[in-house]
Amino acid sequence: MPRHQTHWGHVTIPRRLLQPCLLLLMMILVVSCSSPAPPAPKETVHELGWSRIALPESVAASSLAAASGTLLVGGRTSTGGDHPALFTVDASGTARPVSLHPNSPYAKVADLASLAARGDDVVAIGAAHGGAHANFRWTVWAGSRHRLNEYPQTFETFGGQSAGGLLDIVTTSEGAAIAGTWAARAGGLDAAVWLRQGSKWVRQESAGTALANTQEIQVAPRAANGAGAGSTMIISGSVITFGEGAEQRAAVWIWPNRSSAWTLQQLPDAGTHSEALSSACAQACWVAGHADGKVAVWSFDLARSAGTASRDSTLPSLEIDTDGPGPRTVMSDDRPGVVFSHAGSTRLLLSDGHNGWQIFTAPSGSVLDATTAGGSLYAIIRSDNVVGLWTTDLSAIH
């Protein structure tokens, strides 16, 4: 027998073929004896009871705000022609209209797209399409939970060739402010802020501040909030950086008070495409958005915000619509929550207070706004072009 052959039973196999044959046999045995890997466990989704709050049939709600434990609901109604609508909703779910007094043509057909309140003081932004190009025509309102007046502004206050858009109206201990965008000196749009002076609104200069575009960074603000009971204002959004390729990264702009400078924080662990879309503060500040198609939550210490931001690694990996209104950050006592939508389903993520999160059901559709008031969570959800106002009791969740 040649020395390069091996006798195996009645078969003579050349040794140069023996090793590949044995390897193939082992692979067959491994494949035949192995069972498929078990699927990854699904996140537990808890059922949560929701009830719909009755608003007049013609009302389409757009915005929410909490005012001393009472819910404010802004929007527009089509009864007798399109015109703005504002309601208060008490703990029993009873909705009562607030008297509105428009004083300019576009205010009479406006949608109350953003609301803010501090104590009994209420402010709002109205939006209506108009003009040859059907651009937004913005109106500003102020008053109380019982009456809201519109205060006409000059066309150039929010409009004209340099105009961008308005995002939100907020209130802090130093007064009301509006966040939006305005044409940058070097092109594009800067983030912009307007402050109230009497009945007039005056835009602040963005150039030379963290709100402005630079050669390295393009700013993209998306929403604004007041940070709790203090003087801080927070704008959420993203920045586009131009390094080895353009990247969109979640960011927040923080204004501790009106005598200080704006600071920009690019949020950590933000992936290659991310945005911050809403914020809420208690003992800490929480920011909700998305990163690479998944829900993302960051937090930071408001008192010493620089360098304290971190992304919550315990958040379940859940897909989110990235082309809609975006998630809404809410607070239940000191626990943060996020209401978000994906592919027609809406969910509530609520911190369990022990470095974890619980997932709860919510009415189907796309969430437009959400807030908490008096221990209840309220959400405006659109489904099949029908907008509904829904509520659930958070006090029973432990």
N, C-alpha and C positions, 0 to 999 in steps of 0.2 A: 504494500500500500504506500503510495507516495506520502511523504511526511507532511504535506500541506493538505491532507484529507483526513476527515474524522468519520469513523464508522458508527452509525446511530441506528440500531436495530438492523433492518435489512436495507437501510438507505445509506449511501456514502455521500457525505456533504463536504465539499471543499471548505477548508478552514477560512478562506477569504470571504466565504458567504455566511459562516456560522454566526459571527457577531451581529451583523445586521438582522439575521433571522431571530436571534434571541431578543434583540431590542424590540423588534416588531411584535413578538409574542408577548413581551411584558406590557407593551402599550395596549394590546388587545385586552389583556387580563385586567389592567387598571381601568380601562374604559367600561368593560363589561361589569366590573364589580363595584364601580363608583355610582353613587346615587346623585341626582341633580342637587345643586346647592339650594337650600331652602330660601324662599323669597324673603326680601327684607321686610321686617314687621311694619305694618301700617300704623300711622299715628292714630291714636284714639280720638274720635270726634264725639263730644258730649252734646246731647240734645239740650236745647235751651228754648224755653217758651217765649214767644214774641206775640205782641198784639198790635194791631194797626190802629192808629189814632185817626179819628174821623175829621177830615177837613172838608170844606165845601167842595163839591165835585169838580168845579172848574179851576181849582187852585193847583198849581204846580209848585211844590216847595223846592227851594234852591239852597238855602243857608240856614244854619242853626247857631244859637249862642245861648249861654246860660246867664241869667240875670237874677242874682239873689235867690237861687233855688228854683226859679221859674224858667221855663224854656221859651225862647223866642224863635219863631219860625218865619223866615222871609221867603218871598217868591213873587209869583205873578198869577193873576186870575184873568180868565177870558170872559167873565160875566159882564155884559154891557160893553164889550171891547176890551182889549188888553190893557191892564193897569196893575200897578204894584199891589202887593198884599203883605200884611204882617199880622201875626197872631201871637198871643201868649197861650201857653199850655200849662195847666196846673198839674199837681200830682195825681189827680183823678183822671187825667187825659182829656179834660174839657178845654176846647180851643175857643178863645175869644178874640175878635178882631181888634187891632190897634188903629186908632185914627191916623190917617196919612194925609199930608197936605203938600202936594207938589206945586211948584211955582214956575216951572219952565216946561216947554213942550215935551222934551224927552223924558222928564221925570214922570209925566202922566202915563207913559207907556213902559216904564222901566221894570225890569226884574231886579228885586233886591238880592243881589248876588253874593254879598258879604255883610255879615253883622258882627258887632262887638258890643260888649256891655261891661260896665263897672258900676256896681251899686245900682242906682236907678237911672244912670245915664246910658243912653243907647245911641250908637252911630251906625250908619249903613252906607254901602255903595250901591247905586242903581246902574244897570247896564241896559242899553237899548241900541239896536242897529239903526243907522240913519245916514243921510247924506248920499252923494252920488256913488260912493264906493261901499256903502252899507257898513262903514266902520262902526265900532262901538262908540256910543256917546255916553259919557259917564256923568252921573249925578251923585251928590253927596247929601246925606241926611243926618239930622241930629235931633235928639229929644229925650223922651222917656218911654217907659213901658206902656204909657197911656196915649202918647201923641208923638208923632215923628214929622218934622218939617224938612222940606228940601231947601237947600241954600244954593241958589244959582251961582256958578262960577264963570269967569271969562272963558271963551273958547280955547285960548292958549294955555289954560291951567293944566288940562289933561289932553288937549288935542293939538292939531297942527302937524307940520311936516316932520317935526322931531319926536312926535308921540310914539310911545310903545304901547303899553297896556297897563291896566291896574290889576293887582293880584288879590289883595286883602286889605281890609281896614282893621286896625287893632287898637286896644286901649292899654295903657300902662298907668302907673301912678303919676306920670308927668303929662298925661293927656293922650289924645287920639293921634294916630299916625296912619298913613296909607303907604303900602309898598307896591311898587310896579317897576316899569322899565322906561327908559328914555334914551334917545339917540346919543351915542358916544362920540366924542370929538374925533377919534381915530377910526370911526366906523363901527357898525354893529350897535348893540343896545347895552347900556349900563343898567345895573340895578339902580332904582331911584326911590326916594322917600319924600313924601309931602307931609308937612306939619300944619296944624290948624292955627291960624291967627285971627281970633274973633270968629267971624263967619266966613273968612277966606282961607283957602288952602294954598300953601307956598311950597314949591319944590326946592329941596336942598341940593346943593352942588355935590355931585358924585365924583367928579374928577379929582384925582389925588387921594382918594379914599379906597378902602378895600372893596367898595361897591363897583369900581370902575374896571373896565377891560384893560389889559396890558398886552405887550407883545408875547408874553408867555402864557397868559390865561384869558379865556373868554368866559364871562360869567353868564349863568342861566338861572335866575331866581324863579321859584315856582309858587311859593306860599309864604305867609307870615303869621306870627302869633306873638302875643304878649306873654312873658314868662311869669305866670302866677300873679301874685299881688304886688310885685315890685316894679322897678322902672325899666327892666330889660325888655328889649324887642329882639326877636329872632326871625331871620329870613332863611327859609330852607330852599335848596335847589341843587345845582351842580356847577362844576367848572370843567371846561374843556381845555386840556393841556396839550401842548405841541412839543413832545419830546421826540422819541423814536417812532412816532405815529400818534395820531390824535386819540386821546382817551377822555371819556366822560366820567367824572368822579363825583360822588355825593359830597355836598359841602353845606355848611351853615355860616351865616353872617350874624354876629352878635354885637348888639349895641347896649352896653351896660346902663348907660344913662345919656342924656342929651348933651352933657358937657364932656363926654369921652369920645374916643374914636371907634369906628367900626373895626371889628377884627374878623378875619376869614379863617375858618377851620376846614381843611379838607379831611373828610372822615376816613378813619383807618379801615383796612381790610375791605376795601370797597370794590374789589374786582376790576374788570376792564370796562364795564358800562353800568353806572349806578346813578341814582338820584335820591335826594332827601326831599320828602314831600309834605311832611307835617310834623309838628312838635307839640309837646305839652310838658309842663314842669310841676313838680311838687318839691320833695327834698332834693331830687336830681331832675335833670331835663332829659327827656326821651324823644328821639327822632325816628320816625318810620319812613321807609322808602323801599326801594328795590335794588338788588345787586345781581347782575347776570341772570335776570329773570326770576329771582326768588325774593320773597319778603325779607327785608333786612331791618334791624332795629339797632340804633346806637344810643349811647347815653353819655352824659358828661356832667361834671360838677359846675353848677352855674356860678358859684362864688369864685372859683379859680379855673375858668373854662379852658385856658390855654394848655394843650397837651394832655387833658384828662379824658378825652373822648375814646370810647372803645366800642367795638361791635359785639353784640350779644351772641356768643357762640352756642348757647343752649336753645336758641330759637329753632323750632321745627323747620325742616327744609320744605317749603311750600311755594308753588308757582303763583305768580300774581300777574294780573293785567298790567302791562307797562305803558299802554297807550290810552288809558282812561283817566278819570279824576285822581286816582291814586289812593293809597291807604290813608286812614284817619287815625291819628294818635289820640287816645282818650285816657283819662285817669279815673280809677275807682279807688277812692281814698288815696293812698300813696302807691297803689299798684298800677303800672302802666298796662294799657291794652291797645290793640290794633284791630281796626275793622277794615277788611280788604276784600277784593273780589277777583275771581278768575273763572273765565269761561262760563259765566252765568251763575256761578255759585258765590255766595258771600259767607265769610267766616269771621268769627271774633277770636283773636288770640289774647289771652289774659294771663298776666304773670301770676304764678301761684304763691309768690312771696318767698319761695325757697329755691331760687336760682333755677326755676323751670317755668314752663308755659303750658296752659291748657287750651285746647281748641274746642270752640263751641259753634253750633249751627246758627245761621241767621237766614232771614228771608232771601230767596233767590233774586238775582239781578246784579246790578252794578251800584256800589255805594257812591253817593254824591257828597255826603257830609255826615258827620257823626259828632256827638258830644255827650257829656254826662251832666245831669242836674238832679240834685236831691236823691242820690242813690240809684237813679235809673239811667240806663243808656238809651239814647235816641239816635236813629239813623234814617236818613233819606235814601231810599233805594229805588232805582229805576228798573223796571222789568217790562219788556215788550212795549216800550214807549209810554208806560204808565208809571207815574211817580207816586210813591207812597211814603208816609211817615210811620215808622215802627218804633216800638219801645220794648224793653225788657228790664226786669228787676235784677240788679247786680248784687243786692245785699244778701241773697240766698246762696251765692257762690262762695265757697270756702277754699 
